[in-house]
Amino acid sequence: MVNNQLSIFIPTFNRWKVLSKTLGNTLSQLPENFIVRIVNNNSEKKERILVEKIISKYPNIDCKIIDNSANIGPDANFLRCIELCKTPYILILGDDDYLKNNFIKEIDFYLNQKSQWGWINFQLKKQYGKMYLKDQMFNNPFQMTSSCNNWAELMFISSSIFSIELFKNGLREAHQWQSTWSSLPLAILKGWENQEQSSSLKINYNFILSARKIVESTGHGDAHYNQIDIYQHLPITERVNFNTLGRKKIVKLAIRGATKHIFKARVLAKHFYTHVWQQSPSKSFMDYKTLCYGLEYMIGSKAYFYKPYLAVVMLTAWTGKFISKLVKKM
């Protein structure tokens, strides 16, 4: 039975209203006694009752809210889900996403097989990149990462099912780099490497890029990310220690593979202008330097063209702020 093998965990923070619109779609697709846990990252209590009402409509589903006593940050909350999970596999579902009608059928196709899965990554609605016409299976997660070559898809939490044991093997390393928003794929990659080096009994996991699709997104999460955050923080993955330089390069190329689909100079300039306007000159200049370093890692030599472009944006924002202050004093 799938409910003995898989649990769904939904990390959330101050998004009760969004979750109340998606949770019913998910719970209505699940078999009796299926485990669903909402891990609340110390949200405000306002509107919580909206979610509690949805849960009460599905008494046959084992759905509960688990409250963190403090806000431990988004990636740490993802890892908290792993710690709490008691089944062999976990699906960490975004609070703005919900499962498709045929979810159980699609999952059963894999979990009823004899394979020990390390990571099943399902299709997304492609706004970029190619659609998979058939399943692609691999012997290790680095092969899978290289074939996908799109870190954005691999780090999208709602489209993956992970082995809890393999995940826990890499949990410590993943937690060190939580500012990358990439703790989930990093935990699997490092967990597999740690298992390679372990003298204990090894499990031969299979990793798969699935041609199937199990999740729909409402798009409410789009506003949570901006170009500044991405290019300042994601390059910290360069400091993650992998066992070979080749594996380090695979991760870097996958990040650049994602960047080529999301990089838009006009959007970056807009976000940076707003960011500079809100900061002091010294702080915005330091952020500019960090942003330039991040661009080098994520878009390569093209970053040298955009450095002066962003410098002009910064100077324009400074000038605008100065003129605005003068006008107010007049």
N, C-alpha and C positions, 0 to 999 in steps of 0.2 A: 504494500500500500504506500502511495506517495506521501501520505501524512505521517508515516513512520520514518521517512527518509529526509524530508525537506521541511524547513521552517521559513516563514517570511518575517523579516524584521524591517520596520519602517522608522528610521531616525527622523526626528523633527524638532524644529525650534520656532516658536511663535508663528506657526502656520496652521492653526486649528481649522480655520475657515477653508483653506485650500484642501487640507486632508479630508474634511467632511464631505467634499465634493467628489473625491476619488475613492475613498475607502469602501463605500458600498459596492462600487463596481468590482472591486477585488474580492470582498467577502462573499459576494453572491456567486462567485465561480468556484468556491472551495468546497471540498467534501467535509463531512461531519468530523468534528474534533481536530481539524487542521489547526496548527499552531501559528498564530500571528501575534507579534509583539511590537508595540509602538514605543520606541525608546525616546522619551521626552527629555530634551536637553535643557531642563529648568526653564521652560516657557512660562510666560505670563498665564494666569488662570482664565483670563478673559477669553470667551468663546470655546473653552475646552468642552463645555456641555454639548456643543454641536457634534463632536466626535463621539462622546459617550452615548448620545442618542443613536448614532449609526451602529455602534457596537451592540447596543441592546436589541436591535432589530434582527440580529443573527446569533441567537443564544446557542445554536448548534456548532458555532465556530469558537475555538479556544483563543479568543482575542482579548488581550489585556494591554493596559498602558503601564510602562515601567518608568518611574521618574528618577532622573539624576538629581542629586541634592545640590549640584553646582553645574554651571555650563562649562563643559570640558572641551568645547570646540567641535567643529563638524567632523573632522577626520577621526578624532579620538572617539567620537560618538559612534562612528562606523565600526571602529574596533571594539567598542563596548558591545555592539550587537554580536560580534563573533564570540566574545567571552560568555555571553548569556545563552548562546545557542546550544541545544542538547542533541539535535539530530545530526546525521552525518553530513548533510548539505544545507546550505543557506542561500536564500535570495534576499538581498538587501534592496528594498524597493523605495524609490524616491517618494516623498509625500505628495508630489504633484503628478505621479504616474499611477497607472492601474493596469491590471492584467486583462488580456484579451479573453474572449469567450471560450476559446479552445485551449486555454493555458494548460489545464490538467492533461489533456490528450497529448499535447506537444511534449510536456515534461515526462510523462509516462513512457514515451517513446525511448527516452534515454535512460531513465532510472530503472526501467524494467530489464535493461540489458545487463550482461555480466561484467561489463567494464567498470573499473574504478575511475571515476572522473575527477580530475583535479580542477578543471575550469571549463564550463560550457558558456560560450559567449554567443548570444542570440542576435539576430538581425535587428537593426534599427530602421526606421523610415529614413531612407537615404536622402539627405539634402546635399551630400557630397560623397564621393567615392563610388565604387562599384557594388552592385548587389551580388551576393553569393548565390550561385545557381544550384550548388549542392554542398553538403557538409564537407568540411576540410578537417581531417584528424591529424594530430601531431603527438610525438612522444615526449615533448617537453614544452614548457610555456614560452621559451625564447623562440622556438620555431614558429609557434602560433603568433607571437608578437611581430616577428619579422614578416610573416605572410600577410597579416592584417595591415601592418605598417601605418596604423592610425591610432595613436594613443588616446584621442578623444573618445573613440568608440570603446576602447578597452577600459577606460576609467569611468564610463557612464554606468552608475551603480545598478540601475534597474534591469540591465540586459544580461546579467551574468549570474550563474549558479556556481558556488565555490565549495570545494571540500573543506570542511572545518579543520580536519587534522593537518592538511597541507598548509592551510592558512595560518594556523597557530605556529607552525614551524618558522614562519617568517614575520611573526607579529612584532617582535621587538625592533627589528630593522625598519619595518614599515612605519612604526610609531615615531622613529627618529626623524622621519621626513614628512611629517603630517602637513606641513605648510604647502606641500605640492598638490594637495587634493588627490594624490595618487596612491594612498595607502593600500587600496584593495589590490591593484595589479602588482604593486611592489611587494606586498606580503606573499603573493603566490610565487613570484619570481624568486624571492629570497628563501621562501619555504622550500622550494624545489632544490635550490642550491644547497641549503642546509641538509636536506635529506641525502643529497649526493655524497656529502662529506661524513655523514653519520655511519657509525660502525654497526648500528642496530639493523633489524630487518627492514629492508626497503620495500615500498609498495610501488608498483609500476602503474602510474597514473596515465590516463589519456586526456588530451586537451583538444577542444573542438571549437571551430568557428561554425556555428550552426546556420543553415539556410532558412531556418524557421524563425518566426517572430512571435513573441509572447507578450509584449508590453506596448501600451499606448501612453503618450505623454500629453498633458494638458498645456505644456509650455510655460507654466507659472514660474519655473525655475530660471528662465532666461535672464530675468532682471537681477539675479544674484551674482552674476559674473560680469566683470568688465575687462577691457583689454589691459588696463594697468595691472590689475591683480595677476592676470595670466602671465604676462611677460616679466613681471618682477619675481614671482614665486616659483613657477613651474621649473625654471632652469636649475633649481637646487637639486633636481634629480641627477645632475652631472656629478654630484658629490657622493652618490650612492656607490658603495663598493661591491662590484660583481666579481666573480671568480676569473673572468677573462676580459680582455679589452674588446674582444669581438662581441660579447654580450652587452657590454656598456654601449657599444656603437649601435647595436640593434635597438636599444631603448631610445637613444638619441635620434636615430633615423625615424622611428615611429612617432616621436614627438614632432619632428619636422614634417612628417607625413600628415599629421593632423593640422599643423600650423598653416600649411599651404591652402587648406580649405577655409580657415577661419580668419586669416590675416587680412585686414582691410585698413589701409593707411588712413583713410578718411575717418573711420570710426575710432581708430587709435588716437588720432589728433583731437577729435572731439572730446573723448574721455580724458585725455591728458590736459587739455585746456581747462576743463572743469576742475580737475584734480589740482592743478597749479593755482587756480583762483582761490581754492579753499585752504592752501598751505602758505606758510611763510616762505620767503625767497630762499633761505638756506635749506629748508626742508624740501622744497620742490626741486632744488638743484641736486640734492642727494638722491632723490627719487629718479631724477633724469638719468643720473649715472648708473643706477641700478637697472633702470629700464633699458638703457643702451646695452649693458652687459647681457641682459636677458634676450634681447633681440639677436645678438650675435649667436647665442646658443640655438635659438629657435628658427631663425631664417637664414643663417649663414652670412655670406659676404654682402648680401643685399642690405644688411643692417647698416653698413657704412654710408649708404645713400640716405637712410632715414634718420640717422643721428643729427645731421644739420637741420633736417626738416622739423624734428621735434624741438631742437634748440630755438628755431624761429617761433614755433608754437608757444614755447615757454616765455620767450621775450615778449611776444604779443600779449600774453596773459598778464605778465608783470606790468606792461605799459597800460593795459586796460584797468588794472587795479589802481595804479598810481593816478590815472586821470579821474577815475571814479571817486577817489578820496579827495582830490582837489575840488571837484564839483560839489561834494558834500560840505566842504569847508567854506565855500563861497556864499 
